[in-house]
Amino acid sequence: MAKMLSERGIAVLSGLAKGIDTQAHTAALEAGGRTVRVIGSGLRRIYPKENSSLAERIAESGGLVSQFWLDSPPTTYSFPRRNVTMSGMGQGTVVIEASKTSGAKLQARLAIEHGKKVFLLRHLVTEQTWAQRYLTKPGVTEVKNVQDIISQLDTVDRIRLKTEVAQQLSLGL
């Protein structure tokens, strides 16, 4: 999914955790796309350590983002806080796999709360009752392919227009 989104010019945001996050970043880079790592530690405390070289590759063509002090260690509370930041940065959240207690489920809930789009893969909806409940919420869509996602994303021009309108509103106060 990350490879196909990257090939279509969509930047991939993820957390560089072991497993699917690592795969998403790697696929985006291999497709020549941009990827952003939003981390649950300080920028000088790459976690997990085995992804340090991947973090450097991401920094060359994308970015590393952290809301924590440079030397902050990873903690159990920092990862959910990272998900808040990640949700706010993107147009939406694509959930590939997630158990009822996973960070990806939390990410989806936060995206809903932020008024962002949430894309749940079809197999997830058939296997997880939480995903079925989320489908009843505004902005949540079951998807079967990349085109289902892309068709619902704003274009760069539309985002610029929204930004200009928001700036005009704030300057008018």
Backbone as ProteinMPNN parsed JSONL, in Angstrom:
{"seq_chain_A": "MAKMLSERGIAVLSGLAKGIDTQAHTAALEAGGRTVRVIGSGLRRIYPKENSSLAERIAESGGLVSQFWLDSPPTTYSFPRRNVTMSGMGQGTVVIEASKTSGAKLQARLAIEHGKKVFLLRHLVTEQTWAQRYLTKPGVTEVKNVQDIISQLDTVDRIRLKTEVAQQLSLGL", "coords_chain_A": {"N_chain_A": [[0.832, -1.187, 0.0], [1.904, 1.295, 0.842], [3.941, 1.595, -1.042], [2.474, 1.793, -3.451], [0.945, 4.097, -2.938], [3.012, 5.962, -2.671], [4.091, 5.895, -5.261], [2.169, 7.317, -6.539], [2.534, 9.849, -5.715], [1.873, 10.44, -3.084], [2.724, 11.282, 0.195], [4.027, 9.259, 2.792], [3.271, 8.812, 6.123], [4.505, 7.53, 9.124], [5.436, 5.584, 12.055], [7.903, 4.297, 12.401], [8.101, 2.008, 13.929], [8.834, -1.435, 14.761], [8.094, -3.883, 12.279], [5.129, -3.36, 10.508], [5.292, -0.55, 10.257], [8.023, -0.122, 9.673], [8.108, -1.51, 7.257], [6.37, 0.081, 5.718], [7.728, 2.582, 5.565], [10.099, 1.722, 4.265], [9.094, 0.694, 1.828], [8.007, 3.031, 0.711], [10.337, 4.568, 0.338], [11.761, 2.901, -1.434], [10.126, 3.11, -3.618], [10.735, 5.557, -4.47], [9.463, 7.6, -3.238], [8.241, 10.032, -0.81], [8.639, 9.941, 2.696], [7.664, 10.279, 6.075], [8.8, 10.136, 9.313], [7.286, 9.973, 12.321], [8.094, 10.276, 15.542], [8.217, 8.621, 18.777], [10.003, 9.521, 20.647], [12.927, 11.489, 21.497], [14.721, 13.287, 18.91], [17.39, 12.597, 18.939], [17.369, 10.111, 19.972], [16.897, 7.535, 18.545], [14.46, 5.121, 18.009], [13.103, 1.987, 17.284], [16.51, 0.954, 17.883], [17.607, -0.651, 15.859], [16.534, 0.411, 13.589], [17.911, 2.671, 12.946], [19.551, 3.229, 10.666], [17.608, 3.248, 8.697], [16.125, 5.432, 9.562], [17.95, 7.455, 8.989], [18.021, 7.293, 6.175], [15.395, 8.087, 5.66], [15.48, 10.736, 6.532], [16.978, 11.892, 4.509], [15.284, 12.13, 2.284], [12.779, 12.742, 3.147], [11.411, 13.268, 6.182], [12.066, 13.599, 9.723], [10.157, 13.737, 12.573], [9.439, 15.008, 15.764], [7.776, 15.594, 18.819], [8.997, 15.766, 21.167], [11.623, 16.55, 23.584], [15.025, 16.704, 22.465], [16.696, 14.614, 23.546], [14.909, 12.883, 24.73], [13.811, 9.808, 26.052], [12.213, 6.848, 24.667], [8.952, 6.134, 25.843], [6.181, 4.475, 27.481], [3.973, 6.17, 27.43], [4.657, 8.022, 25.496], [4.257, 7.08, 22.905], [1.427, 6.883, 22.294], [0.978, 9.661, 22.397], [2.541, 10.477, 20.265], [1.0, 9.421, 18.204], [-1.144, 11.175, 18.188], [0.032, 13.493, 17.149], [0.829, 12.506, 14.635], [-1.644, 11.894, 13.481], [-2.719, 14.437, 13.228], [-1.076, 15.538, 11.281], [-1.495, 14.344, 8.767], [-3.689, 13.876, 5.869], [-5.325, 11.77, 6.211], [-5.776, 8.496, 7.706], [-4.588, 5.33, 7.004], [-5.492, 2.13, 7.752], [-3.993, -0.87, 7.94], [-3.606, -3.271, 9.343], [-4.762, -4.192, 12.57], [-5.193, -4.884, 15.933], [-7.618, -5.035, 18.619], [-6.379, -3.648, 20.64], [-4.33, -2.176, 19.592], [-1.845, 0.259, 18.48], [-2.464, 1.234, 15.971], [-5.245, 1.118, 15.875], [-5.8, 3.032, 17.832], [-4.691, 5.231, 16.506], [-6.513, 5.447, 14.369], [-8.855, 6.111, 15.79], [-8.105, 8.591, 16.865], [-7.746, 10.045, 14.49], [-10.391, 10.14, 13.59], [-11.487, 11.72, 15.657], [-10.105, 14.073, 15.11], [-11.297, 14.889, 12.821], [-10.381, 13.835, 10.478], [-9.85, 11.766, 7.565], [-10.45, 8.252, 7.539], [-9.271, 5.207, 6.477], [-10.121, 1.96, 6.142], [-8.944, -1.225, 5.54], [-10.577, -3.772, 3.684], [-10.388, -6.49, 4.62], [-9.785, -6.066, 7.288], [-12.106, -4.925, 8.285], [-13.858, -7.067, 8.048], [-12.786, -8.784, 9.907], [-12.456, -7.538, 12.405], [-14.301, -6.346, 15.108], [-14.205, -3.768, 16.171], [-13.47, -2.246, 13.968], [-15.696, -2.506, 12.355], [-17.553, -1.069, 13.909], [-16.367, 1.467, 13.751], [-16.865, 2.119, 11.116], [-19.354, 3.271, 11.098], [-19.012, 5.875, 11.685], [-18.557, 9.349, 10.772], [-16.523, 10.071, 7.922], [-15.107, 7.708, 7.834], [-14.093, 5.019, 5.886], [-14.454, 1.963, 4.148], [-12.007, 0.334, 2.288], [-10.769, -1.158, -0.747], [-8.668, -0.962, -2.457], [-5.852, 1.015, -3.634], [-6.75, 3.115, -5.25], [-9.273, 3.661, -4.21], [-8.584, 5.076, -1.96], [-7.048, 7.281, -2.916], [-8.951, 8.625, -4.448], [-10.393, 9.962, -2.552], [-8.761, 11.807, -1.38], [-7.591, 15.167, -0.889], [-6.426, 17.398, -3.433], [-3.207, 18.938, -4.05], [-3.574, 21.612, -4.786], [-6.14, 22.092, -3.744], [-5.651, 21.818, -1.029], [-3.906, 23.977, -0.649], [-5.694, 26.088, -1.165], [-7.529, 25.761, 0.966], [-5.785, 26.321, 3.069], [-5.121, 29.01, 2.555], [-7.644, 30.207, 2.892], [-8.058, 29.625, 5.616], [-5.95, 31.132, 6.708], [-6.779, 33.701, 5.994], [-9.103, 33.896, 7.488], [-8.055, 33.785, 10.091], [-6.449, 36.06, 10.119], [-8.335, 38.0, 9.967], [-9.39, 38.285, 12.45]], "CA_chain_A": [[0.0, 0.0, 0.0], [2.788, 2.463, 0.9], [4.621, 1.684, -2.341], [1.526, 2.275, -4.457], [0.625, 5.493, -2.622], [4.202, 6.746, -3.001], [4.19, 5.987, -6.719], [1.165, 8.282, -6.985], [2.877, 11.15, -5.169], [1.359, 10.622, -1.727], [3.73, 11.081, 1.238], [3.642, 8.265, 3.79], [3.651, 9.11, 7.505], [4.429, 6.364, 9.981], [6.173, 5.761, 13.292], [9.154, 3.547, 12.369], [8.103, 0.86, 14.837], [9.143, -2.701, 14.089], [6.961, -4.477, 11.578], [4.465, -2.702, 9.391], [5.825, 0.81, 10.095], [9.292, -0.263, 8.962], [7.78, -1.899, 5.884], [5.769, 1.229, 5.028], [8.806, 3.527, 5.246], [10.995, 1.113, 3.285], [8.394, 0.632, 0.541], [7.911, 4.395, 0.179], [11.67, 4.942, -0.132], [12.096, 2.095, -2.606], [9.31, 3.598, -4.734], [11.183, 6.911, -4.789], [8.53, 8.543, -2.63], [8.606, 10.71, 0.438], [8.068, 9.363, 3.899], [7.955, 11.051, 7.28], [8.764, 9.341, 10.539], [6.861, 10.715, 13.509], [8.65, 9.379, 16.549], [7.786, 8.702, 20.166], [11.186, 9.805, 21.464], [13.641, 12.638, 20.965], [15.394, 13.058, 17.629], [18.701, 11.974, 19.16], [17.149, 8.793, 20.602], [16.175, 6.743, 17.558], [13.898, 3.892, 18.56], [14.094, 1.054, 17.816], [17.877, 1.203, 17.418], [17.896, -1.352, 14.599], [16.023, 1.208, 12.474], [18.693, 3.909, 12.845], [19.955, 3.487, 9.277], [16.381, 3.61, 7.976], [15.811, 6.814, 9.954], [18.844, 8.331, 8.22], [17.522, 7.295, 4.788], [14.173, 8.895, 5.648], [15.874, 12.142, 6.673], [17.527, 12.373, 3.24], [14.265, 12.421, 1.278], [11.504, 13.011, 3.79], [11.645, 13.999, 7.406], [11.876, 13.029, 11.044], [9.404, 14.696, 13.38], [9.21, 14.628, 17.153], [7.278, 16.655, 19.684], [9.695, 15.602, 22.434], [12.966, 17.089, 23.682], [15.976, 15.947, 21.644], [17.237, 13.422, 24.191], [13.854, 12.153, 25.444], [13.764, 8.37, 25.745], [10.872, 6.342, 24.378], [8.213, 5.69, 27.026], [4.879, 3.908, 27.125], [3.008, 7.241, 27.149], [5.054, 8.87, 24.373], [3.776, 6.566, 21.618], [0.085, 7.414, 22.022], [1.086, 11.1, 22.109], [3.049, 10.545, 18.907], [-0.111, 9.151, 17.3], [-1.917, 12.417, 18.089], [0.77, 14.338, 16.203], [0.778, 11.895, 13.311], [-3.001, 12.061, 12.971], [-2.903, 15.833, 12.846], [-0.238, 15.912, 10.137], [-1.916, 13.768, 7.5], [-5.075, 14.025, 5.444], [-6.081, 10.632, 6.7], [-5.058, 7.355, 8.234], [-4.895, 4.042, 6.388], [-5.217, 1.058, 8.707], [-3.766, -2.126, 7.233], [-3.905, -4.323, 10.314], [-4.829, -3.642, 13.918], [-6.008, -5.591, 16.919], [-8.453, -4.108, 19.391], [-5.55, -2.878, 21.577], [-3.128, -1.709, 18.882], [-1.622, 1.675, 18.205], [-3.15, 1.596, 14.725], [-6.643, 1.399, 16.237], [-5.753, 4.332, 18.491], [-4.462, 6.214, 15.441], [-7.784, 5.616, 13.657], [-9.773, 6.846, 16.675], [-7.642, 9.979, 16.917], [-8.047, 10.657, 13.195], [-11.827, 10.44, 13.609], [-11.661, 12.866, 16.552], [-9.534, 15.249, 14.448], [-12.048, 15.174, 11.602], [-9.603, 13.34, 9.338], [-10.371, 10.573, 6.898], [-9.909, 6.972, 7.99], [-9.448, 4.181, 5.459], [-9.954, 0.639, 6.727], [-8.916, -2.267, 4.527], [-11.754, -4.656, 3.738], [-10.162, -7.659, 5.489], [-9.817, -5.592, 8.669], [-13.513, -4.736, 8.634], [-14.503, -8.379, 8.206], [-12.192, -9.536, 11.018], [-12.392, -6.807, 13.675], [-15.571, -5.674, 15.442], [-13.979, -2.328, 16.358], [-13.46, -1.636, 12.635], [-17.097, -2.449, 11.936], [-18.157, 0.062, 14.634], [-15.813, 2.718, 13.233], [-17.467, 2.407, 9.81], [-20.576, 4.054, 11.288], [-18.613, 7.246, 12.005], [-18.275, 10.179, 9.588], [-15.15, 10.122, 7.43], [-14.489, 6.391, 7.838], [-14.448, 4.304, 4.671], [-13.835, 0.67, 3.855], [-11.353, 0.406, 0.979], [-10.23, -2.42, -1.245], [-7.458, -0.72, -3.243], [-5.248, 2.345, -3.509], [-7.582, 4.106, -5.922], [-10.334, 4.037, -3.274], [-8.006, 6.083, -1.056], [-6.654, 8.471, -3.678], [-10.147, 9.346, -4.895], [-10.947, 10.733, -1.441], [-7.779, 12.764, -0.873], [-7.552, 16.491, -1.504], [-5.264, 17.699, -4.263], [-2.318, 19.966, -3.495], [-4.229, 22.912, -5.005], [-7.266, 22.193, -2.799], [-5.054, 22.04, 0.295], [-3.431, 25.37, -0.635], [-6.869, 26.95, -1.058], [-8.008, 25.662, 2.349], [-4.81, 27.019, 3.911], [-5.299, 30.444, 2.319], [-8.917, 30.594, 3.536], [-7.825, 29.591, 7.059], [-5.099, 32.269, 7.051], [-7.596, 34.893, 5.882], [-9.994, 33.924, 8.645], [-7.309, 34.096, 11.305], [-5.968, 37.437, 10.042], [-9.483, 38.87, 10.104], [-9.779, 38.395, 13.855]], "C_chain_A": [[0.88, 1.256, 0.0], [3.51, 2.672, -0.42], [3.688, 2.288, -3.383], [1.109, 3.725, -4.197], [1.792, 6.404, -2.993], [4.352, 6.94, -4.502], [3.202, 6.995, -7.298], [1.358, 9.66, -6.338], [2.362, 11.442, -3.776], [2.482, 10.345, -0.733], [3.178, 10.126, 2.294], [4.166, 8.703, 5.15], [3.506, 7.836, 8.31], [5.374, 6.564, 11.159], [7.483, 5.017, 13.416], [9.232, 2.443, 13.427], [8.483, -0.383, 14.043], [7.895, -3.181, 13.362], [6.417, -3.604, 10.471], [4.94, -1.261, 9.186], [7.13, 0.778, 9.303], [9.038, -0.609, 7.498], [7.209, -0.725, 5.096], [6.841, 2.239, 4.628], [9.709, 2.979, 4.139], [10.35, 1.079, 1.905], [8.287, 2.008, -0.098], [9.255, 4.844, -0.38], [12.04, 4.19, -1.397], [11.306, 2.524, -3.838], [9.728, 5.004, -5.156], [10.287, 7.98, -4.211], [9.087, 9.203, -1.385], [7.915, 10.016, 1.599], [8.525, 10.188, 5.094], [7.794, 10.129, 8.467], [8.388, 10.258, 11.687], [7.188, 9.816, 14.697], [8.132, 9.649, 17.957], [8.946, 8.875, 21.116], [11.816, 11.073, 20.905], [14.392, 12.288, 19.695], [16.781, 12.438, 17.774], [18.591, 10.595, 19.801], [16.315, 7.919, 19.663], [15.736, 5.422, 18.178], [12.967, 3.266, 17.537], [15.458, 1.269, 17.164], [18.18, 0.528, 16.082], [17.345, -0.607, 13.379], [16.777, 2.534, 12.307], [19.095, 4.226, 11.408], [18.743, 3.848, 8.423], [15.98, 5.045, 8.31], [16.694, 7.803, 9.187], [18.42, 8.416, 6.759], [16.269, 8.164, 4.673], [14.528, 10.37, 5.704], [16.406, 12.723, 5.369], [16.452, 12.776, 2.236], [12.895, 12.739, 1.861], [11.741, 13.822, 5.042], [11.45, 13.15, 8.644], [11.22, 14.097, 11.904], [9.247, 14.14, 14.785], [8.695, 15.832, 17.911], [8.015, 16.669, 21.022], [11.072, 16.267, 22.397], [13.94, 16.161, 22.975], [16.448, 14.635, 22.25], [16.186, 12.614, 24.953], [13.857, 10.679, 25.058], [12.348, 7.972, 25.332], [10.223, 5.854, 25.678], [6.868, 5.127, 26.582], [3.868, 5.004, 26.788], [3.384, 8.07, 25.918], [4.513, 8.375, 23.037], [2.331, 6.963, 21.331], [0.099, 8.921, 21.727], [1.621, 11.327, 20.704], [1.921, 10.34, 17.903], [-1.017, 10.377, 17.14], [-1.271, 13.336, 17.056], [0.647, 13.797, 14.789], [-0.609, 12.064, 12.692], [-3.229, 13.481, 12.48], [-2.149, 16.233, 11.592], [-0.785, 15.453, 8.795], [-3.347, 14.114, 7.133], [-5.937, 12.909, 6.007], [-5.162, 9.538, 7.183], [-5.532, 6.102, 7.518], [-4.524, 2.971, 7.409], [-5.168, -0.258, 7.939], [-4.125, -3.309, 8.12], [-3.886, -3.707, 11.694], [-5.721, -4.501, 14.794], [-6.794, -4.561, 17.717], [-7.642, -3.271, 20.378], [-4.344, -2.227, 20.9], [-3.046, -0.191, 18.759], [-2.318, 2.127, 16.94], [-4.628, 1.88, 14.984], [-6.728, 2.75, 16.932], [-5.583, 5.441, 17.46], [-5.761, 6.495, 14.68], [-8.767, 6.42, 14.502], [-9.39, 8.321, 16.752], [-7.948, 10.713, 15.614], [-9.525, 11.02, 13.105], [-12.089, 11.673, 14.463], [-11.147, 14.157, 15.934], [-10.274, 15.636, 13.178], [-11.303, 14.767, 10.338], [-10.282, 12.121, 8.737], [-9.69, 9.33, 7.477], [-10.279, 5.931, 6.943], [-9.128, 2.825, 6.086], [-9.975, -0.395, 5.608], [-10.045, -3.262, 4.768], [-11.55, -5.831, 4.681], [-10.208, -7.275, 6.957], [-11.26, -5.463, 9.145], [-14.209, -6.077, 8.841], [-14.002, -9.125, 9.437], [-12.276, -8.848, 12.377], [-13.707, -6.063, 13.955], [-15.369, -4.177, 15.661], [-14.009, -1.613, 15.015], [-14.882, -1.525, 12.097], [-17.82, -1.296, 12.619], [-17.661, 1.397, 14.081], [-16.438, 3.101, 11.901], [-18.739, 3.24, 9.924], [-20.273, 5.527, 11.549], [-18.31, 8.036, 10.736], [-16.793, 10.152, 9.218], [-14.45, 8.783, 7.376], [-15.02, 5.6, 6.645], [-13.739, 2.964, 4.611], [-13.254, 0.757, 2.449], [-10.829, -0.96, 0.574], [-8.971, -2.229, -2.06], [-6.992, 0.726, -3.075], [-6.12, 3.425, -4.139], [-8.743, 4.563, -5.036], [-9.848, 5.131, -2.325], [-7.74, 7.376, -1.813], [-7.866, 9.293, -4.103], [-10.745, 10.223, -3.799], [-9.972, 11.762, -0.858], [-7.896, 14.094, -1.608], [-6.305, 16.628, -2.363], [-4.423, 18.759, -3.57], [-2.964, 21.344, -3.644], [-5.374, 23.125, -4.023], [-6.733, 22.453, -1.387], [-4.557, 23.48, 0.406], [-4.599, 26.34, -0.45], [-7.424, 26.931, 0.366], [-7.091, 26.432, 3.299], [-4.967, 28.532, 3.778], [-6.567, 30.952, 2.994], [-8.73, 30.639, 5.052], [-6.969, 30.767, 7.499], [-5.905, 33.552, 6.989], [-8.523, 35.018, 7.078], [-9.237, 34.324, 9.908], [-6.794, 35.534, 11.291], [-7.107, 38.429, 10.238], [-9.927, 39.074, 11.546], [-9.141, 39.577, 14.435]], "O_chain_A": [[0.623, 2.184, -0.766], [3.671, 3.808, -0.867], [4.077, 3.199, -4.114], [0.94, 4.496, -5.141], [1.594, 7.48, -3.556], [4.701, 8.028, -4.96], [3.38, 7.47, -8.42], [0.478, 10.519, -6.399], [2.412, 12.588, -3.33], [3.125, 9.298, -0.801], [1.998, 10.185, 2.641], [5.363, 8.938, 5.313], [2.5, 7.137, 8.196], [6.04, 7.595, 11.255], [8.128, 5.101, 14.462], [10.326, 1.998, 13.776], [8.457, -0.382, 12.813], [6.773, -2.909, 13.789], [7.16, -3.161, 9.596], [4.986, -0.793, 8.049], [7.316, 1.561, 8.372], [9.682, -0.059, 6.605], [7.535, -0.557, 3.92], [6.866, 2.701, 3.487], [10.041, 3.691, 3.192], [11.003, 1.405, 0.913], [8.455, 2.146, -1.309], [9.31, 5.438, -1.457], [12.578, 4.78, -2.334], [11.754, 2.328, -4.968], [9.153, 5.579, -6.08], [10.335, 9.134, -4.634], [10.223, 8.97, -0.972], [6.772, 9.569, 1.499], [9.634, 10.723, 5.112], [6.787, 9.434, 8.609], [9.104, 11.215, 11.984], [6.626, 8.729, 14.839], [7.676, 10.747, 18.278], [8.887, 8.431, 22.262], [11.303, 11.661, 19.953], [14.668, 11.117, 19.435], [17.289, 11.823, 16.836], [19.604, 9.981, 20.135], [15.162, 7.604, 19.96], [16.531, 4.705, 18.787], [12.118, 3.959, 16.977], [15.54, 1.718, 16.021], [18.924, 1.071, 15.265], [17.666, -0.967, 12.246], [16.311, 3.421, 11.592], [18.99, 5.375, 10.978], [18.852, 4.673, 7.516], [15.543, 5.788, 7.431], [16.228, 8.869, 8.783], [18.455, 9.495, 6.167], [16.105, 8.893, 3.695], [13.93, 11.175, 4.989], [16.295, 13.929, 5.144], [16.678, 13.669, 1.42], [11.949, 12.982, 1.113], [12.224, 14.952, 4.968], [10.767, 12.126, 8.623], [11.684, 15.236, 11.951], [8.959, 12.958, 14.973], [9.127, 16.959, 17.672], [7.706, 17.473, 21.902], [11.621, 16.517, 21.324], [13.701, 14.956, 22.896], [16.585, 13.642, 21.536], [16.543, 11.744, 25.747], [13.9, 10.343, 23.875], [11.391, 8.691, 25.623], [10.883, 5.231, 26.509], [6.472, 5.292, 25.428], [2.994, 4.793, 25.946], [2.529, 8.749, 25.35], [4.328, 9.176, 22.12], [2.033, 7.352, 20.201], [-0.679, 9.398, 20.901], [1.203, 12.265, 20.024], [1.882, 11.004, 16.867], [-1.591, 10.589, 16.072], [-1.953, 13.887, 16.192], [0.389, 14.551, 13.851], [-0.725, 12.347, 11.5], [-3.856, 13.698, 11.443], [-2.546, 17.176, 10.908], [-0.558, 16.114, 7.781], [-4.121, 14.583, 7.967], [-7.13, 13.088, 6.247], [-3.938, 9.634, 7.084], [-6.732, 5.842, 7.433], [-3.386, 2.911, 7.874], [-6.164, -0.7, 7.366], [-4.844, -4.22, 7.711], [-3.093, -2.806, 11.969], [-6.86, -4.805, 14.438], [-6.647, -3.357, 17.508], [-8.155, -2.284, 20.905], [-3.429, -1.771, 21.585], [-4.034, 0.527, 18.911], [-2.724, 3.285, 16.839], [-5.2, 2.786, 14.377], [-7.635, 3.533, 16.649], [-6.253, 6.471, 17.533], [-6.07, 7.648, 14.382], [-9.44, 7.314, 13.988], [-10.256, 9.195, 16.708], [-8.362, 11.872, 15.635], [-9.874, 12.086, 12.599], [-12.824, 12.571, 14.051], [-11.692, 15.228, 16.202], [-9.911, 16.614, 12.525], [-11.566, 15.294, 9.257], [-11.176, 11.528, 9.339], [-8.517, 9.359, 7.85], [-11.444, 5.789, 6.57], [-7.998, 2.578, 6.507], [-10.917, -0.437, 4.817], [-10.413, -3.55, 5.908], [-12.442, -6.146, 5.468], [-10.628, -8.077, 7.791], [-11.592, -5.844, 10.267], [-15.061, -6.202, 9.721], [-14.696, -9.996, 9.961], [-12.177, -9.516, 13.406], [-14.162, -5.259, 13.142], [-16.269, -3.39, 15.368], [-14.516, -0.495, 14.922], [-15.222, -0.536, 11.447], [-18.618, -0.609, 11.982], [-18.434, 2.346, 13.956], [-16.532, 4.287, 11.584], [-19.161, 3.855, 8.944], [-21.193, 6.341, 11.625], [-17.862, 7.468, 9.74], [-15.923, 10.204, 10.088], [-13.309, 8.708, 6.919], [-16.228, 5.52, 6.421], [-12.57, 2.847, 4.978], [-13.931, 1.203, 1.523], [-10.495, -1.799, 1.41], [-8.263, -3.197, -2.339], [-7.667, 1.544, -2.45], [-6.213, 4.533, -3.611], [-9.153, 5.722, -5.102], [-10.619, 6.008, -1.936], [-8.169, 8.447, -1.385], [-7.811, 10.523, -4.116], [-11.522, 11.133, -4.091], [-10.328, 12.504, 0.057], [-8.251, 14.144, -2.785], [-5.261, 16.05, -2.062], [-4.872, 19.398, -2.619], [-2.904, 22.155, -2.721], [-5.556, 24.234, -3.521], [-7.32, 23.234, -0.638], [-4.76, 24.132, 1.43], [-4.508, 27.294, 0.323], [-7.753, 27.984, 0.912], [-7.557, 27.109, 4.215], [-4.946, 29.251, 4.776], [-6.557, 32.021, 3.605], [-9.186, 31.578, 5.705], [-7.223, 31.349, 8.553], [-5.737, 34.419, 7.846], [-8.709, 36.108, 7.619], [-9.736, 35.119, 10.705], [-6.711, 36.164, 12.345], [-6.873, 39.572, 10.631], [-10.751, 39.944, 11.827], [-9.332, 39.864, 15.617]]}, "name": "protein", "num_of_chains": 1, "seq": "MAKMLSERGIAVLSGLAKGIDTQAHTAALEAGGRTVRVIGSGLRRIYPKENSSLAERIAESGGLVSQFWLDSPPTTYSFPRRNVTMSGMGQGTVVIEASKTSGAKLQARLAIEHGKKVFLLRHLVTEQTWAQRYLTKPGVTEVKNVQDIISQLDTVDRIRLKTEVAQQLSLGL"}
